[in-house]
């Protein structure tokens, strides 16, 4: 009797283990492939301290000399007289600086395309974000707290909790503002994530945990202003712009 009971317990344990949700046995390998393509985005000025001002995250696409990020990450103007330049920062024990310039943008979706100097970076593959389903497991890699602990990319995981419109209906006309009106004229959907992101994650690649294909780009500021003005900006909710808009931006520029 004890032998039969033990067999049943072992069988039950195997079944439970088999049914338990896995975050992908290959996730460490996928992260290893993603990280060399992820960069910090900000400005660099030789005469100031600190010289680097990290504002957000970006990642290499196209031929490896293009970097995509959120447009709100860029400064409104540069101190050209004191040689402040737009730059990307390659992580490592000794971060490297690459000068950059903005070559295209999509203000309606808060996207910007940068062209960087120097050798090409390993470009990430853009997946078809139209095929994404709610409940799909995802991860994103970026710099959630900037360079406070060094320029070390961190990866967070979660799921697509909803595919929702970028603008929520307002309770009254008094809640409307010019930014909301512009978004209502050009509506589109965004990915709502059950994952925690921080301001430094703006521009991080959102990728499928199995294939590593980029399916979105993290956006904390722009989307929250549109979706949560009526919800008092609750924390713990993150958003991403679908990657197909990145593909369209890159295609328009290359043409």
KETITOR-37817 format. One record per residue (C-alpha): residue number from 1; residue in three letters; x, y, z. Coordinates in Angstrom, 3 decimals. Layout:
N
+-----+------+----------+----------+----------+
! seq ! type !       px !       py !       pz !
+-----+------+----------+----------+----------+
! NUM !  ALA !        X !        Y !        Z !
...
+-----+------+----------+----------+----------+
END
This chain:
255
+-----+------+----------+----------+----------+
! seq ! type !       px !       py !       pz !
+-----+------+----------+----------+----------+
!   1 !  UNK !    0.000 !    0.000 !    0.000 !
!   2 !  UNK !    2.798 !    2.419 !    0.873 !
!   3 !  UNK !    4.488 !    1.692 !   -2.470 !
!   4 !  UNK !    1.299 !    2.425 !   -4.435 !
!   5 !  UNK !    0.734 !    5.632 !   -2.457 !
!   6 !  UNK !    4.281 !    6.751 !   -3.179 !
!   7 !  UNK !    3.826 !    6.039 !   -6.887 !
!   8 !  UNK !    0.623 !    8.105 !   -6.970 !
!   9 !  UNK !    2.366 !   10.993 !   -5.176 !
!  10 !  UNK !    5.298 !   10.939 !   -7.579 !
!  11 !  UNK !    2.943 !   10.807 !  -10.585 !
!  12 !  UNK !    0.940 !   13.738 !   -9.246 !
!  13 !  UNK !    4.117 !   15.710 !   -8.685 !
!  14 !  UNK !    5.273 !   15.079 !  -12.258 !
!  15 !  UNK !    1.898 !   16.204 !  -13.635 !
!  16 !  UNK !    1.938 !   19.392 !  -11.558 !
!  17 !  UNK !    5.509 !   20.121 !  -12.649 !
!  18 !  UNK !    4.605 !   19.551 !  -16.311 !
!  19 !  UNK !    1.582 !   21.847 !  -16.090 !
!  20 !  UNK !    3.417 !   24.622 !  -14.234 !
!  21 !  UNK !    3.872 !   27.715 !  -16.420 !
!  22 !  UNK !    7.438 !   28.180 !  -17.573 !
!  23 !  UNK !    9.033 !   31.464 !  -18.537 !
!  24 !  UNK !   10.946 !   29.747 !  -21.281 !
!  25 !  UNK !   13.975 !   27.606 !  -20.639 !
!  26 !  UNK !   15.738 !   29.616 !  -23.359 !
!  27 !  UNK !   15.103 !   33.061 !  -21.818 !
!  28 !  UNK !   18.714 !   33.436 !  -20.535 !
!  29 !  UNK !   19.964 !   32.679 !  -24.049 !
!  30 !  UNK !   17.514 !   35.176 !  -25.574 !
!  31 !  UNK !   18.604 !   37.888 !  -23.118 !
!  32 !  UNK !   22.227 !   37.204 !  -24.036 !
!  33 !  UNK !   21.355 !   37.894 !  -27.686 !
!  34 !  UNK !   19.293 !   41.000 !  -26.890 !
!  35 !  UNK !   21.723 !   42.866 !  -24.620 !
!  36 !  UNK !   24.439 !   43.761 !  -27.192 !
!  37 !  UNK !   21.774 !   45.659 !  -29.173 !
!  38 !  UNK !   20.452 !   47.733 !  -26.253 !
!  39 !  UNK !   21.955 !   51.170 !  -25.628 !
!  40 !  UNK !   21.429 !   54.162 !  -23.409 !
!  41 !  UNK !   20.161 !   57.347 !  -25.089 !
!  42 !  UNK !   20.950 !   60.861 !  -23.941 !
!  43 !  UNK !   23.475 !   63.637 !  -24.389 !
!  44 !  UNK !   27.227 !   63.975 !  -23.972 !
!  45 !  UNK !   29.274 !   67.075 !  -23.205 !
!  46 !  UNK !   33.012 !   66.913 !  -22.666 !
!  47 !  UNK !   33.179 !   69.954 !  -20.383 !
!  48 !  UNK !   30.444 !   69.097 !  -17.857 !
!  49 !  UNK !   30.270 !   66.723 !  -14.919 !
!  50 !  UNK !   28.978 !   64.159 !  -15.396 !
!  51 !  UNK !   29.740 !   64.178 !  -19.089 !
!  52 !  UNK !   26.965 !   61.732 !  -19.940 !
!  53 !  UNK !   23.306 !   62.514 !  -19.309 !
!  54 !  UNK !   21.318 !   59.315 !  -19.748 !
!  55 !  UNK !   17.643 !   59.937 !  -20.530 !
!  56 !  UNK !   16.314 !   56.545 !  -21.617 !
!  57 !  UNK !   16.881 !   53.370 !  -23.604 !
!  58 !  UNK !   17.135 !   52.497 !  -27.285 !
!  59 !  UNK !   17.970 !   49.491 !  -29.437 !
!  60 !  UNK !   19.605 !   48.837 !  -32.790 !
!  61 !  UNK !   17.481 !   48.053 !  -35.856 !
!  62 !  UNK !   17.914 !   47.947 !  -39.629 !
!  63 !  UNK !   21.555 !   47.889 !  -40.685 !
!  64 !  UNK !   22.771 !   48.206 !  -37.080 !
!  65 !  UNK !   23.516 !   51.919 !  -37.360 !
!  66 !  UNK !   19.930 !   52.876 !  -36.650 !
!  67 !  UNK !   18.682 !   53.112 !  -33.072 !
!  68 !  UNK !   15.015 !   53.507 !  -32.187 !
!  69 !  UNK !   13.783 !   55.130 !  -28.976 !
!  70 !  UNK !   10.959 !   57.320 !  -27.651 !
!  71 !  UNK !   10.939 !   60.862 !  -28.974 !
!  72 !  UNK !   10.286 !   62.287 !  -25.499 !
!  73 !  UNK !   13.686 !   60.899 !  -24.423 !
!  74 !  UNK !   15.493 !   63.465 !  -26.595 !
!  75 !  UNK !   16.252 !   66.953 !  -25.268 !
!  76 !  UNK !   14.205 !   69.823 !  -26.673 !
!  77 !  UNK !   17.468 !   71.556 !  -27.563 !
!  78 !  UNK !   21.201 !   70.985 !  -27.316 !
!  79 !  UNK !   23.803 !   73.318 !  -25.851 !
!  80 !  UNK !   25.706 !   73.444 !  -29.120 !
!  81 !  UNK !   27.889 !   76.333 !  -28.018 !
!  82 !  UNK !   29.405 !   74.087 !  -25.347 !
!  83 !  UNK !   29.527 !   71.120 !  -27.716 !
!  84 !  UNK !   26.711 !   69.106 !  -26.193 !
!  85 !  UNK !   25.753 !   66.325 !  -28.619 !
!  86 !  UNK !   23.089 !   63.691 !  -28.906 !
!  87 !  UNK !   24.628 !   60.323 !  -28.073 !
!  88 !  UNK !   24.039 !   56.664 !  -27.395 !
!  89 !  UNK !   25.962 !   54.787 !  -24.724 !
!  90 !  UNK !   27.096 !   51.200 !  -25.144 !
!  91 !  UNK !   26.944 !   49.411 !  -21.771 !
!  92 !  UNK !   29.845 !   47.703 !  -20.116 !
!  93 !  UNK !   32.377 !   48.180 !  -17.332 !
!  94 !  UNK !   33.658 !   51.107 !  -19.396 !
!  95 !  UNK !   30.675 !   52.475 !  -21.351 !
!  96 !  UNK !   31.476 !   53.724 !  -24.834 !
!  97 !  UNK !   29.950 !   56.825 !  -26.403 !
!  98 !  UNK !   28.653 !   57.072 !  -29.968 !
!  99 !  UNK !   27.501 !   60.393 !  -31.381 !
! 100 !  UNK !   24.024 !   60.248 !  -32.897 !
! 101 !  UNK !   21.559 !   62.362 !  -34.833 !
! 102 !  UNK !   17.799 !   62.130 !  -35.239 !
! 103 !  UNK !   16.871 !   61.239 !  -38.832 !
! 104 !  UNK !   13.145 !   60.484 !  -38.587 !
! 105 !  UNK !   10.327 !   60.617 !  -36.074 !
! 106 !  UNK !    6.698 !   59.663 !  -35.529 !
! 107 !  UNK !    5.415 !   62.237 !  -33.011 !
! 108 !  UNK !    1.936 !   60.690 !  -32.895 !
! 109 !  UNK !    3.450 !   57.494 !  -31.459 !
! 110 !  UNK !    6.409 !   59.089 !  -29.660 !
! 111 !  UNK !    8.991 !   57.269 !  -31.794 !
! 112 !  UNK !   12.341 !   58.548 !  -33.029 !
! 113 !  UNK !   14.946 !   56.987 !  -35.288 !
! 114 !  UNK !   18.605 !   57.846 !  -34.667 !
! 115 !  UNK !   21.634 !   57.315 !  -36.882 !
! 116 !  UNK !   24.832 !   56.536 !  -34.989 !
! 117 !  UNK !   28.472 !   56.847 !  -35.948 !
! 118 !  UNK !   31.004 !   54.032 !  -35.880 !
! 119 !  UNK !   30.645 !   50.303 !  -36.366 !
! 120 !  UNK !   27.229 !   48.721 !  -36.730 !
! 121 !  UNK !   25.606 !   47.136 !  -33.708 !
! 122 !  UNK !   23.836 !   43.757 !  -33.884 !
! 123 !  UNK !   20.335 !   44.742 !  -35.004 !
! 124 !  UNK !   17.266 !   43.212 !  -33.380 !
! 125 !  UNK !   14.639 !   41.529 !  -35.529 !
! 126 !  UNK !   11.209 !   43.164 !  -35.570 !
! 127 !  UNK !    8.319 !   40.719 !  -35.236 !
! 128 !  UNK !    4.758 !   41.165 !  -36.485 !
! 129 !  UNK !    2.998 !   42.929 !  -33.622 !
! 130 !  UNK !   -0.368 !   42.377 !  -35.325 !
! 131 !  UNK !   -0.085 !   38.702 !  -34.375 !
! 132 !  UNK !    0.312 !   39.371 !  -30.633 !
! 133 !  UNK !   -2.320 !   37.922 !  -28.308 !
! 134 !  UNK !   -3.359 !   38.823 !  -24.792 !
! 135 !  UNK !   -1.673 !   36.559 !  -22.269 !
! 136 !  UNK !    1.490 !   36.188 !  -24.336 !
! 137 !  UNK !    4.675 !   36.113 !  -22.260 !
! 138 !  UNK !    7.115 !   38.911 !  -22.942 !
! 139 !  UNK !   10.209 !   40.585 !  -21.518 !
! 140 !  UNK !   11.993 !   43.885 !  -21.981 !
! 141 !  UNK !   15.576 !   44.998 !  -21.461 !
! 142 !  UNK !   16.732 !   48.519 !  -20.628 !
! 143 !  UNK !   18.004 !   50.881 !  -17.967 !
! 144 !  UNK !   15.145 !   51.259 !  -15.439 !
! 145 !  UNK !   17.103 !   53.492 !  -13.058 !
! 146 !  UNK !   19.439 !   55.042 !  -15.584 !
! 147 !  UNK !   23.108 !   54.747 !  -14.732 !
! 148 !  UNK !   22.663 !   55.001 !  -10.965 !
! 149 !  UNK !   24.319 !   51.608 !  -10.507 !
! 150 !  UNK !   26.413 !   51.724 !  -13.659 !
! 151 !  UNK !   25.307 !   51.288 !  -17.255 !
! 152 !  UNK !   24.013 !   47.754 !  -16.768 !
! 153 !  UNK !   20.939 !   46.628 !  -18.745 !
! 154 !  UNK !   18.246 !   44.895 !  -16.714 !
! 155 !  UNK !   15.505 !   42.577 !  -17.967 !
! 156 !  UNK !   11.937 !   42.435 !  -16.650 !
! 157 !  UNK !    9.282 !   39.942 !  -17.668 !
! 158 !  UNK !    5.486 !   39.924 !  -17.794 !
! 159 !  UNK !    2.548 !   39.269 !  -20.078 !
! 160 !  UNK !    0.433 !   41.224 !  -22.532 !
! 161 !  UNK !   -2.485 !   41.973 !  -20.231 !
! 162 !  UNK !   -4.546 !   43.916 !  -22.781 !
! 163 !  UNK !   -4.456 !   45.369 !  -26.271 !
! 164 !  UNK !   -6.170 !   48.687 !  -25.711 !
! 165 !  UNK !   -6.760 !   52.081 !  -27.346 !
! 166 !  UNK !   -4.145 !   54.729 !  -26.589 !
! 167 !  UNK !   -6.801 !   57.194 !  -25.406 !
! 168 !  UNK !   -9.482 !   56.499 !  -22.810 !
! 169 !  UNK !  -12.889 !   58.172 !  -23.141 !
! 170 !  UNK !  -13.060 !   61.331 !  -21.042 !
! 171 !  UNK !  -15.808 !   61.878 !  -18.500 !
! 172 !  UNK !  -16.374 !   65.444 !  -19.676 !
! 173 !  UNK !  -15.113 !   67.981 !  -22.176 !
! 174 !  UNK !  -13.210 !   69.722 !  -19.404 !
! 175 !  UNK !  -10.747 !   66.808 !  -19.339 !
! 176 !  UNK !   -9.791 !   67.320 !  -22.981 !
! 177 !  UNK !   -6.471 !   68.923 !  -23.834 !
! 178 !  UNK !   -4.648 !   69.493 !  -27.146 !
! 179 !  UNK !   -2.540 !   66.334 !  -26.786 !
! 180 !  UNK !   -5.606 !   64.144 !  -26.191 !
! 181 !  UNK !   -7.442 !   65.712 !  -29.115 !
! 182 !  UNK !   -4.512 !   64.988 !  -31.442 !
! 183 !  UNK !   -4.462 !   61.338 !  -30.355 !
! 184 !  UNK !   -8.214 !   61.001 !  -30.817 !
! 185 !  UNK !   -7.775 !   62.111 !  -34.428 !
! 186 !  UNK !   -5.277 !   59.311 !  -35.064 !
! 187 !  UNK !   -6.355 !   56.440 !  -32.783 !
! 188 !  UNK !   -4.325 !   53.264 !  -32.452 !
! 189 !  UNK !   -3.862 !   50.451 !  -29.949 !
! 190 !  UNK !   -1.049 !   49.874 !  -27.468 !
! 191 !  UNK !    0.050 !   46.897 !  -25.411 !
! 192 !  UNK !   -0.812 !   47.093 !  -21.725 !
! 193 !  UNK !    1.639 !   45.007 !  -19.737 !
! 194 !  UNK !    1.443 !   43.143 !  -16.471 !
! 195 !  UNK !    5.039 !   44.140 !  -15.734 !
! 196 !  UNK !    6.801 !   46.861 !  -13.819 !
! 197 !  UNK !    8.787 !   49.454 !  -15.751 !
! 198 !  UNK !   10.399 !   52.727 !  -14.756 !
! 199 !  UNK !   11.095 !   56.032 !  -16.556 !
! 200 !  UNK !   14.544 !   54.863 !  -17.688 !
! 201 !  UNK !   12.853 !   51.983 !  -19.517 !
! 202 !  UNK !   11.380 !   54.373 !  -22.074 !
! 203 !  UNK !   12.572 !   53.035 !  -25.428 !
! 204 !  UNK !   13.329 !   49.506 !  -24.208 !
! 205 !  UNK !   12.641 !   46.664 !  -26.664 !
! 206 !  UNK !    9.678 !   44.472 !  -25.707 !
! 207 !  UNK !   10.380 !   41.000 !  -27.039 !
! 208 !  UNK !    8.947 !   37.506 !  -27.251 !
! 209 !  UNK !   10.696 !   35.378 !  -24.650 !
! 210 !  UNK !   11.103 !   32.400 !  -26.990 !
! 211 !  UNK !   12.119 !   33.933 !  -30.314 !
! 212 !  UNK !   13.650 !   37.219 !  -29.163 !
! 213 !  UNK !   11.694 !   39.103 !  -31.842 !
! 214 !  UNK !   10.875 !   42.680 !  -30.852 !
! 215 !  UNK !    7.118 !   43.161 !  -30.716 !
! 216 !  UNK !    6.966 !   46.595 !  -29.073 !
! 217 !  UNK !    8.826 !   49.524 !  -27.570 !
! 218 !  UNK !    8.299 !   50.528 !  -23.938 !
! 219 !  UNK !    6.689 !   53.902 !  -23.383 !
! 220 !  UNK !    5.944 !   55.135 !  -19.880 !
! 221 !  UNK !    5.369 !   58.876 !  -20.202 !
! 222 !  UNK !    3.552 !   59.534 !  -23.462 !
! 223 !  UNK !    1.009 !   56.733 !  -23.231 !
! 224 !  UNK !    0.233 !   57.230 !  -19.555 !
! 225 !  UNK !   -0.653 !   60.864 !  -20.185 !
! 226 !  UNK !   -3.243 !   59.717 !  -22.693 !
! 227 !  UNK !   -4.665 !   56.652 !  -21.016 !
! 228 !  UNK !   -4.538 !   57.514 !  -17.337 !
! 229 !  UNK !   -5.530 !   61.160 !  -17.111 !
! 230 !  UNK !   -8.917 !   59.923 !  -15.916 !
! 231 !  UNK !   -7.435 !   57.290 !  -13.602 !
! 232 !  UNK !   -5.099 !   59.442 !  -11.492 !
! 233 !  UNK !   -2.049 !   57.748 !  -13.039 !
! 234 !  UNK !   -2.058 !   54.403 !  -11.198 !
! 235 !  UNK !    1.333 !   52.762 !  -10.785 !
! 236 !  UNK !    2.213 !   49.190 !  -11.688 !
! 237 !  UNK !    0.856 !   49.404 !  -15.242 !
! 238 !  UNK !    3.252 !   49.604 !  -18.175 !
! 239 !  UNK !    2.676 !   50.191 !  -21.872 !
! 240 !  UNK !    4.409 !   49.527 !  -25.172 !
! 241 !  UNK !    3.951 !   50.874 !  -28.697 !
! 242 !  UNK !    3.518 !   47.979 !  -31.191 !
! 243 !  UNK !    6.666 !   47.248 !  -33.218 !
! 244 !  UNK !    4.894 !   47.515 !  -36.569 !
! 245 !  UNK !    5.006 !   51.301 !  -36.140 !
! 246 !  UNK !    8.774 !   51.069 !  -35.754 !
! 247 !  UNK !    8.905 !   49.028 !  -38.964 !
! 248 !  UNK !    6.843 !   51.675 !  -40.793 !
! 249 !  UNK !    9.085 !   54.491 !  -39.536 !
! 250 !  UNK !   12.245 !   52.670 !  -40.643 !
! 251 !  UNK !   10.739 !   51.841 !  -44.028 !
! 252 !  UNK !    9.648 !   55.447 !  -44.670 !
! 253 !  UNK !   13.128 !   56.732 !  -43.858 !
! 254 !  UNK !   14.938 !   54.158 !  -45.988 !
! 255 !  UNK !   12.732 !   54.965 !  -48.960 !
+-----+------+----------+----------+----------+
END
